[in-house]
């Protein structure tokens, strides 16, 4: 027979639980409120807004509040788009127009990135380089491309060189300024930590400065691509016979508003595709952006 007294169930129930006591002693956790749009998706809102805009466009055009010469219906624009897809426009197929514009934008974008990133990094790292280059860049950057379009024609003629140079100049400044801003936003503590660990100047540039400036650089490239697409129509004014901008200007001469809408939609689609591609590139190269 066991002489040990078994505790009563009531006493066990009344005895305090150590884990519960520990939880009671901890301060209550407060859920942090998000700032801005946080991580919420806006895809549904964007789709709904697009549907509303199309519905308003159809309503205004269908009721005749605005003459069809100035605002064709969506059905008329789709009909002309199908015609351009099948038969082409202005003595060229749709693929030739889009291909010519893409070639100009991509060529100018590559030149602007290859030149703009090193120049921007040097301007952020060296005050002599910044002092020499800051004035001319800040001088021409606010100018609309149409302001120096005549100079491109006088200096480079009416060939592809003047078009690509005009686009490159429009895209160069945003890349330079974003790279410079990325360097200037680099915390000095990070540089000192790398130097204390024995990093060389090249290692400091490639492993500290460039990765830290990369988010700003990618944002600048996105802005530069947008500026490039907005400059495309002006660039293709220079004796062009191919390109989306040329197609738009040719349609405007004949008051073909529906064809103008098709060209605008093509530019918007290409620009959106480029912007979305840059967003995917940002997620791959700088996954930490916006999470610090």
ABEGO torsion letter per residue (X at the ends): XBABBBBBAAAAAABBBAAAAAAAABBBBBBBBBBEAEABBAAAAAAAAAAAAAAAAAAAAAAGABBAAABBBAAAAAAAAAAAAAAEBGGBBAAAAAAAAAAAAAAAAAAAAAAAAAAAAAAAABAAAAAAAAAAAAAAAABBAAAAAAAAAAAAEABAAAAAAAAAAAAAAAAAAAAAAAAAABBAAAAAAAAAAGBBAAAAAAAAAAAAAAAAAAAAAAAAAAAAAAAAAAAAABGBABEAAAAAAAAAAAGBAAAAAAAAAAAAAAAAAAAAAAAAAAAAABAABGAX
